[in-house]
Amino acid sequence: MALPLVAVVGRPNVGKSTFVNRIAQRQDAIVHEARGVTRDRSYHRADWNGTEFMLIDTGGIELQTDDAFGPSIRAQAVRAAAEADAIVFLVDGKTGLAPGDDDVAALLRRTDKPVFLVVNKVDDPSREEAVHEFWGLGLGQPWPVSALHGHGTGDLLDAIVETLPTETAAETVEAIDIAIIGRPNAGKSSLYNRLIGVERAIVSDVAGTTRDAIDTIVERDGLTLRLIDTAGLRRKSQIDDSVEYYGFVRAMRAIDQAQVALLVIDATLGVTDQDQRVARFAEERGCGIIVLLNKWDVVSGPDRKHEIAEQAGEKLGFISYAPVLRVSALTGAGTGRIFDAVKAVSEAYSQHIPTSQLNRLLTDIKATGHTVSKGRRHLKLAYVTQTRSQPPEFTFFVNHPDLVEPSYERYLENRLRETFNLTGTPIRLAFRKKA
């Protein structure tokens, strides 16, 4: 069963992400002094005295704003409140009561869920008189806290967990972690929303809309998947905004966590240098990879489609093991095949091949006589075994490990891929001297 949900809402820049990080005891949510840094709603596991729950970080609610993303951000926050079991309404104790607080309070007074009015930035506990003006919001007792220093959070959490439903006891979910990656504006959030069937991520044609990594559990055909939408990845030299840098760090962390990465490419532009770099990130970190040529429905003509498909094979040759699917996140065309591909790649990524089967292949390789020589020394393969999975690593025991050249490694990798199902997964080869 799912964990209870606690939504954290409020105006922009009142410290919601700092509060989430304090309660979750992790630095998952992006914290920045600029307004509007958090746009999507993101989920963070927390625990208080043995009670586990999920915190939902949300963007700032503003009814009057010039921000193009304002309505979408507000809608995400309202959805978070609607699905939550309890709501934390955060206000700023330093700036005092603001007109925007009245607007949010008016929305929350309509709910029948427990609402905790939390006055943040009361860094000096002796200044608790600063909370008195917030009684006027009509939401009951204000709770003074300092998310930065932790003052007052213990008593608040005691009260929150008392209101949470006990029948939704925590259950460990064994899920396949799937990171949706790509350069900015390739259609990652549209694909994310398509796959989960709900508008979780804000979709826009403005590059850099997604700044955090957000995730959702999806069950499909007996598979439990944790889909993680990430910020667009660019070269560090092109990142000129500190918020974007934090989004880059979160995206890299999501790749490190993932078993399979869905590399989303804008097919209307073809495979770019940026796409190659993103693919390198995933390959170097040992992710299984599926390449998605998105926006395939608007690629004009069979000649252009053939050209793009050939270009993908050439420019992404270093991940030639990755399946390539042609999809449209907008219309849904081809997206149903993604789940089948994820299942196949995940199985290949996690499998363990018996040593007996590997050594039968080794016998065939030795029978061909293909080896490496240097002077009077000849490379001899004694035996091979799989020494890890996720991704698979194979250790060859040989007489002279220093004789192994990159071309011979590629030869061995190709023979392994021809013989065993290693679709979509990188593999690692190690060479040790036979005792």
C-alpha positions in Angstrom: 0.0 0.0 0.0 1.1 3.6 -0.7 2.7 5.8 1.9 0.5 8.7 3.3 1.1 12.0 1.5 1.8 15.4 3.0 1.7 18.3 0.6 3.7 21.5 1.2 2.2 24.6 -0.4 2.5 28.3 -0.1 3.6 31.5 -1.9 6.9 31.5 -3.8 10.1 31.8 -1.9 8.7 31.1 1.6 11.1 28.2 2.1 9.1 25.2 1.0 12.0 23.2 -0.6 14.2 24.0 2.5 11.4 22.7 4.7 11.1 19.5 2.6 14.9 18.9 2.7 14.8 19.4 6.5 12.0 16.9 7.1 13.3 14.4 4.5 16.9 14.8 5.9 18.2 14.9 2.3 19.1 17.6 -0.2 16.7 16.4 -2.9 14.7 19.5 -3.5 16.4 22.4 -5.3 16.8 25.4 -2.9 17.5 28.8 -4.4 16.8 32.4 -3.6 15.1 33.1 -6.9 11.3 32.9 -7.2 9.7 30.1 -9.1 12.6 27.6 -8.9 10.2 24.7 -8.1 7.7 24.2 -10.9 6.6 20.6 -10.9 5.5 18.7 -7.8 8.1 16.3 -6.5 7.9 13.5 -4.0 10.3 12.9 -1.1 10.2 10.0 1.4 10.4 11.0 5.1 10.2 9.3 8.5 9.2 10.6 11.9 9.5 8.2 14.9 8.9 5.2 12.8 6.0 6.7 10.7 6.9 6.8 7.1 5.2 9.3 4.7 5.8 11.1 1.5 6.3 14.8 1.3 5.2 16.6 -1.9 7.2 19.7 -2.7 5.3 22.2 -4.9 5.8 25.4 -6.8 4.7 28.7 -5.3 1.0 29.6 -5.7 0.4 33.0 -7.2 -3.1 34.0 -8.4 -1.7 37.2 -9.9 1.6 36.7 -11.8 3.3 37.6 -15.1 5.2 34.2 -15.0 4.2 32.2 -18.1 4.3 29.1 -16.0 2.2 30.5 -13.2 -1.1 28.8 -14.0 0.6 25.4 -14.6 2.6 25.7 -11.3 -0.6 26.6 -9.4 -2.4 23.7 -11.0 0.4 21.3 -9.9 0.2 22.6 -6.3 -3.6 22.3 -6.2 -3.3 18.7 -7.5 -0.8 17.9 -4.8 -3.1 19.3 -2.1 -6.0 17.3 -3.6 -4.2 13.9 -3.4 -2.6 14.6 0.0 -3.7 13.2 3.4 -2.5 16.4 5.2 -1.4 19.8 4.0 1.4 22.1 5.3 0.7 25.7 4.4 4.0 27.5 4.7 4.2 31.3 5.2 7.2 33.6 5.8 7.6 34.8 9.4 10.2 37.4 8.4 8.2 39.3 5.8 4.9 38.8 7.7 1.4 38.4 6.3 1.2 39.0 2.6 -1.8 39.4 0.2 -0.8 36.1 -1.5 -1.2 34.3 1.8 -4.9 35.3 1.9 -5.4 33.8 -1.6 -3.8 30.5 -0.6 -5.7 30.4 2.7 -9.0 30.9 0.8 -8.3 27.8 -1.3 -7.4 25.7 1.7 -10.4 26.7 3.8 -12.5 24.8 1.4 -10.8 21.4 2.1 -11.8 18.9 4.7 -8.2 17.7 5.1 -6.0 18.6 8.1 -4.2 21.9 7.3 -1.1 23.0 9.3 -0.3 26.7 9.1 3.4 26.8 9.5 5.3 30.1 9.9 8.8 29.6 8.6 12.0 31.6 9.2 11.3 32.1 12.9 15.0 31.5 13.5 14.9 32.9 17.0 12.4 30.9 19.2 11.9 33.9 21.4 10.3 35.7 18.6 7.2 33.5 18.5 5.0 36.7 18.8 5.7 37.1 15.1 3.2 34.4 14.4 0.2 36.2 16.0 -0.9 38.1 12.8 -1.3 34.7 11.0 -4.3 33.8 13.1 -6.3 36.1 10.8 -6.0 33.5 8.0 -8.7 31.4 9.6 -6.7 28.2 9.5 -6.2 27.7 13.3 -3.0 27.6 15.3 0.1 28.9 13.5 3.2 26.7 14.1 6.5 28.7 14.3 9.5 26.9 12.8 12.9 27.4 11.3 13.3 25.1 8.3 16.9 26.3 8.1 17.9 25.4 11.7 15.2 22.9 12.6 13.5 24.8 15.4 10.0 23.7 16.1 9.9 21.0 13.5 9.7 18.1 16.1 6.4 19.3 17.7 5.0 20.0 14.3 5.8 16.5 13.0 4.3 14.9 16.1 1.0 16.7 15.2 1.2 15.9 11.5 1.7 12.1 11.9 -1.2 11.9 14.4 -3.5 12.9 11.5 -2.1 10.5 8.9 -4.1 7.3 8.1 -2.7 4.2 9.7 -4.2 1.8 7.2 -1.7 2.9 4.5 1.2 1.2 6.2 4.5 1.4 4.4 5.4 -1.3 1.9 8.6 -1.7 0.0 8.0 -1.4 -3.7 10.4 -3.3 -5.9 10.4 -1.1 -9.0 12.6 -0.7 -12.1 14.0 2.8 -12.0 13.6 4.5 -15.4 15.3 7.9 -16.0 13.9 10.0 -18.9 16.9 11.9 -20.2 17.8 14.2 -23.1 18.8 17.7 -24.1 16.4 20.6 -23.3 13.1 20.7 -25.2 13.3 17.2 -26.7 9.9 16.3 -25.3 10.8 14.5 -22.1 8.0 15.8 -20.0 5.4 15.2 -22.7 6.6 11.6 -22.9 6.6 11.3 -19.1 3.0 12.5 -18.9 2.0 10.2 -21.7 3.6 7.1 -20.0 2.0 7.8 -16.6 -1.4 8.9 -18.1 -1.6 12.0 -15.8 -0.2 15.5 -16.2 2.5 15.3 -13.6 5.2 17.4 -15.3 4.7 20.9 -16.7 5.0 20.8 -20.5 6.1 23.9 -22.4 8.0 24.8 -25.5 10.4 26.8 -23.4 13.7 25.1 -22.9 14.5 24.3 -19.3 11.0 24.0 -18.0 11.8 21.0 -15.9 14.3 21.9 -13.2 14.0 19.1 -10.7 13.9 15.3 -11.1 10.4 14.1 -10.4 9.2 10.5 -10.2 6.1 8.4 -10.2 5.4 4.7 -9.7 3.6 3.1 -12.7 2.3 -0.5 -13.0 2.0 -1.9 -16.5 1.7 -5.6 -17.6 2.9 -6.9 -14.3 5.9 -4.5 -14.2 6.3 -1.9 -11.5 8.3 1.1 -12.9 9.5 4.2 -11.2 9.6 6.9 -14.0 11.9 9.8 -13.3 11.6 13.0 -15.4 14.8 15.0 -15.4 16.0 18.5 -16.5 17.5 18.8 -19.9 21.2 18.0 -20.0 23.7 20.4 -21.6 27.5 20.8 -21.3 28.5 22.4 -18.1 30.2 25.2 -20.1 26.7 26.1 -21.5 25.0 26.2 -18.0 25.0 29.9 -17.0 22.3 29.7 -14.4 22.8 28.3 -10.9 19.3 26.9 -10.8 20.0 25.1 -14.1 23.2 23.7 -12.6 21.3 22.2 -9.7 18.9 20.7 -12.2 21.9 19.2 -14.0 23.2 17.7 -10.8 19.8 16.2 -10.0 19.5 14.7 -13.5 23.0 13.1 -13.2 21.9 11.7 -9.8 18.8 10.2 -11.5 21.0 8.5 -14.1 23.2 7.1 -11.4 20.1 5.7 -9.7 18.4 4.3 -12.8 18.6 0.9 -14.2 17.3 2.0 -17.6 17.5 5.4 -19.3 15.1 6.5 -22.0 17.1 8.8 -24.2 14.6 11.2 -25.9 15.8 12.8 -29.1 13.9 15.4 -31.2 13.7 13.6 -34.5 12.8 16.8 -36.3 16.4 18.0 -35.6 18.1 14.6 -36.0 20.9 13.4 -33.6 22.9 16.4 -32.4 26.2 16.7 -30.6 24.3 17.3 -27.4 22.3 14.1 -27.9 25.6 12.2 -28.2 26.9 13.8 -25.0 23.8 12.8 -23.1 24.1 9.2 -24.4 27.7 9.2 -23.2 26.6 10.3 -19.7 24.3 7.3 -19.5 26.7 4.8 -21.1 29.6 5.9 -18.8 27.4 5.5 -15.7 26.4 2.0 -16.7 22.7 2.5 -17.5 20.6 0.3 -19.8 19.6 2.5 -22.7 16.6 2.8 -25.0 16.8 5.5 -27.7 13.5 7.2 -28.5 13.2 9.3 -31.7 10.4 11.5 -30.5 8.1 13.7 -32.7 8.4 11.1 -35.4 4.8 12.0 -36.5 6.0 15.5 -37.8 9.1 14.3 -39.6 8.4 15.1 -43.2 8.5 12.3 -45.9 10.1 8.8 -46.1 13.4 10.1 -47.4 13.9 12.4 -44.3 12.8 9.6 -42.0 15.3 7.2 -43.6 18.0 9.8 -43.3 17.4 10.3 -39.6 17.3 6.6 -38.9 20.6 6.1 -40.6 22.1 9.1 -38.8 21.0 7.7 -35.5 22.9 4.5 -36.2 26.0 6.3 -37.2 26.2 9.0 -34.5 25.1 6.6 -31.7 27.3 3.7 -32.8 28.9 3.6 -29.4 25.6 2.5 -28.0 24.7 0.3 -31.0 23.3 -2.3 -28.5 20.4 0.1 -27.6 17.0 -0.5 -29.2 15.8 2.5 -31.2 12.0 3.3 -31.2 10.2 5.8 -33.3 7.5 7.5 -31.1 5.3 10.5 -30.7 4.7 11.7 -27.1 2.1 14.1 -28.4 -0.1 11.5 -30.2 1.0 8.4 -28.3 2.1 6.6 -31.5 4.7 4.0 -30.7 4.8 4.7 -27.0 3.1 1.4 -26.1 6.2 -0.4 -27.3 8.4 1.4 -24.7 7.2 -0.8 -21.9 8.1 -4.0 -23.8 11.5 -2.6 -24.5 12.0 -1.6 -20.9 11.2 -5.1 -19.7 13.7 -6.6 -22.2 16.5 -4.2 -21.4 15.9 -4.5 -17.6 16.1 -8.3 -17.8 19.3 -8.2 -19.8 20.7 -5.5 -17.4 20.0 -7.7 -14.3 20.7 -11.2 -15.6 23.4 -13.6 -14.5 24.8 -15.9 -17.2 26.0 -19.3 -15.9 29.7 -19.8 -16.0 29.2 -23.1 -17.9 27.5 -21.3 -20.8 30.2 -18.6 -20.8 33.0 -21.1 -21.0 31.3 -23.0 -23.9 31.4 -19.7 -25.8 35.1 -19.4 -24.7 35.8 -22.8 -26.2 34.3 -21.7 -29.5 36.4 -18.5 -29.4 39.6 -20.3 -28.8 38.8 -22.8 -31.6 38.8 -19.9 -34.1 42.5 -19.2 -33.2 41.8 -15.4 -33.1 44.1 -14.0 -30.4 46.7 -11.2 -29.8 50.5 -11.6 -30.0 53.4 -9.4 -29.1 56.8 -10.8 -29.9 57.0 -14.3 -28.5 54.0 -13.8 -26.2 50.6 -14.9 -27.2 47.4 -14.1 -25.3 45.7 -17.3 -24.0 42.2 -17.2 -22.5 41.8 -19.7 -19.6 38.2 -19.2 -18.5 35.6 -16.5 -18.0 32.9 -15.8 -15.4 30.3 -13.1 -14.7 31.4 -11.2 -11.7 28.5 -8.7 -11.3 25.3 -7.6 -12.9 23.5 -4.2 -13.4 25.3 -3.8 -15.7 26.8 -7.3 -16.5 30.6 -7.5 -16.0 32.6 -10.5 -17.3 36.1 -11.3 -16.0 38.4 -13.2 -18.3 41.4 -15.0 -16.7 44.3 -14.9 -19.1 48.1 -15.4 -19.1 49.1 -11.9 -20.1 46.4 -9.2 -19.3 48.6 -6.5 -20.7 48.3 -7.9 -24.2 44.6 -7.2 -24.4 43.9 -4.4 -26.9 40.7 -2.3 -27.3 40.0 -4.0 -30.7 40.2 -7.4 -29.0 37.9 -6.3 -26.2 35.4 -5.2 -28.9 35.7 -8.6 -30.5 34.9 -10.4 -27.3 32.0 -8.0 -26.5 30.6 -8.7 -30.0 30.8 -12.4 -29.5 29.1 -12.1 -26.1 26.3 -10.1 -27.6 25.8 -12.5 -30.5 25.5 -15.4 -28.1 23.5 -14.0 -25.2 20.6 -11.6 -24.8 22.3 -8.4 -23.8 19.9 -6.0 -25.5 20.1 -2.4 -24.4 22.7 -3.0 -21.6 26.3 -1.9 -21.5 28.7 -4.6 -20.5 32.0 -4.4 -18.8 35.0 -6.6 -19.4 37.8 -7.2 -17.0 41.0 -9.2 -17.5 43.0 -10.9 -14.7 46.1 -13.0 -14.7 45.4 -16.6 -14.1 47.1 -17.8 -11.0 
